[in-house]
Amino acid sequence: MSTRQRIILIVLAALLVLSMLVAVQAGAVHIPPGAFFSSIATSLGLSIGEHTLMQYAVLMVVRLPRVIVSLLAGAALATGGTAMQALFRNPLADPSIIGISSGAALMAAVAIVMTHWANVIFGGWASTLSLPIAAFIGAVGTTFLVFGIAREGRRTNVAAMLLAGVAIAALTGAITGLLTFTANDSQLRSIVFWMLGSLGGADLNAVWVLLVAVPIPLIILLRMHKPLNALALGEDQARHIGVNAEAMKRIVVLCTALMVGATVALCGVIGFVGLVVPHMLRIAGGADNRFLLPASALGGAVLLCLADTLARTVAAPAEVPIGVITALCGAPVFLYLLVRRKRSLQFA
């Protein structure tokens, strides 16, 4: 890893800490650094500094879980995008290309439209659990469907997986549109708001779900940098140097489906993170996945944490959908870097 890449990683790590501190302070109830560290100390059974009961309650119940969710979700989306771009050797790939977002959106729309019947059959708990469970099933289910379509005996055709992903996304999008057309006004608002993404429902339960679903697949993907670099030469060349391409495809797709599926199920469809973060870091530091995978995890966490802070403060007390913020903030920067460096672009 070059000196430039190490410097970028250090800067991203510093930005991660800074963005977290900014996020926990900003909001209707201001929490200064002293009150933040005092609240954390109190939660650990220590008595350091001063804070009010309101500051402690807001931090521990509302704000800190939301910040942790934003960090985990951002890391999952960006790293999943990097892995998909390396797997497909396509700079336009992101997790949605294997049906994660479209499948989750379809099942979320089904859950929203069928909420009344779910309550009748299963009871009141269904109204809170049916949507994330259905979205996760849709995300993982469509991913395995795309992967199954692309199988040729014992091999997986990457080009067929790409085309199957496009076709499945079109089909699920059409069914989602049909459900949206038949939904009433309340259901329609819920579907649209969910598909624009939001971290408004982040709580301790969401934190625990993402702590189970994200770190292990993320670590596995970070350790896949060598075979993903080899895949840039082509599948045949990768096999000649000892890379088990088929096993690598299964691992990459499964890990991406699990962590991004859980993220989409809890936070809705948050676009652009899995596409723009790897591109920006590739332009800044090169296409070596040994650098690009950890840098994307850090960069995605920073981007989503700051975007969520902006989403809940810029129009307070209303909340702007976070998917709108990520696109509005990320696209201009991405275009600027692209125009500046378009002659020297190289993709792994």
C-alpha positions in Angstrom: 0.0 0.0 0.0 1.4 3.4 -1.0 2.0 6.4 1.3 -0.8 8.3 -0.4 -3.2 5.4 0.3 -2.2 5.2 3.9 -2.7 9.0 4.3 -6.2 8.7 2.8 -7.1 6.0 5.2 -5.8 8.0 8.2 -7.8 11.0 7.0 -10.9 9.0 6.6 -10.5 7.5 10.1 -10.2 11.0 11.5 -13.2 12.2 9.6 -15.2 9.2 10.9 -14.5 10.2 14.5 -15.2 13.9 13.7 -18.5 13.1 11.9 -19.6 10.9 14.8 -18.9 13.7 17.3 -20.8 16.2 15.1 -23.7 13.9 14.7 -24.3 13.2 18.4 -24.2 16.9 19.2 -26.4 18.3 16.5 -30.1 18.4 16.9 -33.0 20.0 18.8 -31.3 19.1 22.1 -27.7 20.3 21.9 -25.2 17.9 23.5 -21.8 19.5 24.0 -18.7 17.3 24.1 -18.5 17.4 27.9 -22.1 16.2 28.3 -21.5 13.5 25.6 -18.5 12.0 27.4 -20.2 12.4 30.8 -23.2 10.5 29.5 -21.0 7.7 28.1 -19.2 7.5 31.4 -22.5 7.3 33.3 -23.7 4.4 31.1 -20.5 2.6 32.1 -21.1 3.2 35.8 -18.6 6.0 36.2 -19.2 9.6 37.4 -17.3 12.0 35.2 -18.4 15.5 34.3 -22.0 16.8 34.2 -25.0 16.4 32.0 -28.8 16.8 32.3 -31.3 13.9 32.3 -32.7 15.1 29.0 -29.3 15.1 27.4 -28.6 11.6 28.7 -32.0 10.3 27.5 -31.7 11.9 24.0 -28.2 10.6 23.5 -28.6 7.1 24.7 -32.1 6.3 23.4 -32.3 8.3 20.2 -29.1 9.9 18.9 -26.3 7.4 19.6 -28.2 4.4 18.2 -29.0 6.4 15.1 -25.4 7.4 14.6 -24.2 3.8 15.0 -26.8 2.6 12.5 -25.7 5.3 10.0 -22.0 4.2 10.4 -22.8 0.5 10.0 -25.2 1.1 7.1 -22.8 3.4 5.3 -19.9 1.0 5.6 -22.1 -1.9 4.3 -23.4 0.0 1.3 -20.1 1.4 0.2 -18.1 -1.9 0.7 -20.9 -3.8 -1.0 -20.6 -1.4 -4.0 -16.8 -1.9 -4.2 -17.1 -5.6 -4.1 -19.8 -5.6 -6.8 -17.7 -3.4 -9.0 -14.7 -5.7 -8.6 -16.7 -8.8 -9.2 -18.5 -7.6 -12.3 -15.4 -5.6 -13.5 -17.9 -2.9 -14.2 -17.6 0.7 -12.7 -21.4 1.1 -12.9 -22.1 -1.8 -10.6 -23.5 -1.4 -7.1 -25.4 -3.7 -4.7 -28.7 -3.1 -6.5 -27.4 -4.8 -9.6 -28.0 -8.2 -8.1 -31.5 -7.4 -7.0 -31.0 -6.4 -3.4 -32.8 -3.0 -3.5 -35.5 -4.0 -6.0 -36.4 -7.2 -4.1 -36.5 -5.4 -0.8 -38.6 -2.6 -2.2 -41.1 -5.1 -3.6 -41.5 -7.0 -0.4 -41.7 -3.8 1.6 -44.5 -2.6 -0.6 -46.3 -5.9 -0.1 -45.8 -5.6 3.7 -47.2 -2.0 3.7 -50.2 -2.8 1.5 -50.9 -6.0 3.5 -50.4 -4.5 7.0 -54.1 -4.7 7.9 -54.2 -8.4 7.1 -50.9 -9.1 8.9 -52.3 -7.4 12.0 -55.5 -9.5 11.8 -53.6 -12.8 11.4 -50.5 -12.2 13.7 -51.6 -9.4 16.0 -50.3 -5.9 16.6 -46.6 -6.8 16.6 -46.8 -7.5 12.9 -47.1 -3.8 12.1 -43.6 -3.1 13.4 -41.8 -6.3 12.3 -43.5 -7.2 9.1 -41.8 -4.5 7.0 -38.1 -5.1 7.9 -38.6 -8.9 7.8 -40.3 -8.8 4.4 -37.7 -6.4 3.0 -34.8 -8.6 4.2 -36.5 -11.7 2.7 -37.0 -9.8 -0.6 -33.4 -8.6 -0.7 -31.8 -12.0 0.0 -34.4 -13.9 -2.0 -34.0 -11.9 -5.3 -30.2 -12.1 -4.9 -30.3 -15.9 -4.7 -32.7 -16.0 -7.6 -30.3 -13.9 -9.8 -27.4 -16.1 -8.7 -29.3 -19.3 -9.5 -30.3 -18.0 -13.0 -26.6 -17.3 -13.7 -25.4 -20.8 -12.8 -24.2 -23.0 -15.6 -23.5 -26.4 -14.1 -20.8 -25.7 -11.5 -19.9 -22.3 -12.9 -21.5 -18.9 -12.5 -21.7 -16.7 -15.5 -21.0 -13.1 -14.4 -22.4 -11.6 -17.5 -25.6 -13.6 -17.1 -25.8 -12.5 -13.5 -25.6 -8.9 -14.5 -28.3 -9.3 -17.1 -30.5 -11.4 -14.8 -30.1 -8.7 -12.2 -31.3 -6.1 -14.6 -34.3 -8.2 -15.7 -35.3 -9.1 -12.1 -35.0 -5.4 -11.1 -37.3 -4.5 -14.0 -39.9 -7.2 -13.0 -39.9 -6.4 -9.3 -40.1 -2.7 -10.1 -43.1 -3.2 -12.3 -44.9 -5.2 -9.5 -43.9 -2.6 -7.0 -45.4 0.1 -9.3 -48.6 -2.0 -9.5 -48.8 -2.2 -5.7 -48.2 1.5 -5.5 -51.0 2.2 -8.0 -53.5 0.1 -5.9 -52.4 1.5 -2.5 -54.4 4.1 -0.6 -53.1 7.5 0.3 -51.6 6.4 3.6 -49.9 3.3 2.1 -48.7 5.3 -0.8 -46.9 7.8 1.5 -45.3 5.0 3.4 -44.1 3.3 0.3 -42.6 6.4 -1.2 -41.0 7.5 2.1 -39.5 4.0 2.6 -38.1 3.9 -0.9 -36.4 7.3 -0.4 -34.6 6.0 2.7 -34.7 7.1 6.4 -32.9 6.4 9.6 -35.8 7.7 11.6 -36.6 4.3 13.0 -33.1 3.5 14.2 -33.1 2.3 17.8 -31.1 -0.2 19.9 -32.9 -3.1 18.2 -31.7 -1.9 14.8 -28.2 -1.5 16.2 -28.1 -5.1 17.4 -29.5 -6.4 14.1 -26.8 -4.5 12.1 -24.1 -5.6 14.6 -25.0 -9.2 13.8 -25.5 -8.7 10.1 -22.7 -6.3 9.0 -19.3 -6.8 10.8 -18.7 -10.5 9.9 -19.5 -10.2 6.2 -17.6 -6.9 6.1 -14.5 -8.5 7.6 -14.8 -11.4 5.1 -15.0 -8.9 2.2 -12.0 -7.0 3.5 -10.0 -10.2 3.4 -11.0 -10.9 -0.2 -8.8 -8.1 -1.6 -6.2 -10.5 -3.2 -8.7 -12.6 -5.2 -10.7 -9.5 -6.2 -7.5 -7.9 -7.5 -6.6 -11.1 -9.4 -10.1 -11.2 -10.9 -9.3 -7.9 -12.6 -7.1 -9.8 -14.9 -10.0 -12.1 -16.0 -11.4 -15.3 -14.6 -9.1 -17.6 -16.5 -6.0 -15.7 -15.5 -7.2 -15.6 -11.9 -7.7 -19.4 -11.9 -4.2 -19.9 -13.3 -2.7 -18.1 -10.3 -4.6 -20.2 -7.9 -7.8 -18.2 -7.2 -11.0 -20.3 -6.8 -13.2 -18.0 -8.8 -16.4 -19.8 -8.2 -16.0 -19.9 -4.4 -15.0 -16.2 -4.5 -18.2 -15.3 -6.4 -20.4 -17.1 -3.9 -18.7 -15.5 -0.9 -18.8 -12.0 -2.3 -22.5 -12.3 -3.4 -23.6 -13.9 -0.1 -21.7 -11.4 2.1 -23.0 -8.4 0.1 -26.6 -9.8 0.2 -26.6 -10.3 3.9 -25.2 -7.0 5.1 -26.8 -4.8 2.4 -30.1 -6.7 2.7 -30.2 -6.0 6.4 -29.3 -2.4 5.9 -32.0 -1.8 3.2 -34.6 -3.7 5.4 -34.0 -1.3 8.3 -33.2 1.9 6.6 -35.0 1.8 3.2 -33.5 2.2 -0.2 -30.5 4.6 0.1 -29.1 5.1 -3.3 -25.8 6.4 -4.6 -23.6 5.4 -1.6 -22.5 2.1 -3.1 -21.8 3.8 -6.4 -20.2 7.1 -5.6 -17.9 6.3 -2.7 -15.9 3.6 -4.5 -15.5 5.9 -7.5 -14.3 8.9 -5.5 -11.8 6.8 -3.6 -10.6 5.0 -6.7 -9.9 8.4 -8.3 -8.2 9.6 -5.2 -6.1 6.6 -4.3 -6.1 4.0 -7.0 -7.9 0.7 -7.8 -6.1 -1.7 -5.5 -8.7 -3.4 -3.4 -6.3 -3.8 -0.5 -6.8 0.0 -0.1 -10.2 0.4 -1.8 -12.2 -2.0 0.4 -11.3 -0.5 3.8 -11.4 3.0 2.4 -14.9 2.5 1.1 -16.0 1.2 4.5 -14.7 4.3 6.2 -15.9 6.6 3.5 -19.4 5.2 3.3 -19.7 5.4 7.1 -18.6 9.1 7.0 -20.9 10.0 4.1 -24.0 8.4 5.6 -23.4 9.7 9.1 -23.0 13.3 7.8 -26.0 12.9 5.4 -28.2 11.7 8.2 -27.1 14.6 10.4 -28.1 17.0 7.6 -31.3 15.1 6.9 -32.6 15.5 10.4 -31.4 19.1 11.0 -31.7 21.0 7.8 -35.5 21.2 7.8 -36.2 20.5 11.5 -38.6 19.5 12.9 -39.3 17.8 9.6 -36.9 15.2 8.3 -35.6 15.1 4.7 -35.3 11.6 3.2 -31.7 10.5 3.5 -31.6 9.1 0.0 -32.2 12.7 -1.3 -29.4 14.0 0.8 -26.8 11.4 -0.3 -27.6 12.1 -4.0 -27.6 15.9 -3.6 -24.3 15.9 -1.7 -22.5 13.1 -3.4 -23.3 13.7 -7.1 -21.7 17.2 -7.5 -18.5 16.1 -5.8 -18.4 12.9 -7.9 -19.0 14.9 -11.1 -16.3 17.4 -10.2 -13.7 14.6 -9.6 -14.8 12.8 -12.7 -14.3 15.9 -14.9 -11.0 16.7 -13.3 -9.6 13.1 -13.7 -11.5 11.6 -16.6 -8.4 11.3 -18.8 -6.6 9.2 -16.2 -9.4 7.0 -15.0 -8.6 3.3 -14.6 -10.9 0.7 -13.2 -9.9 -2.6 -11.6 
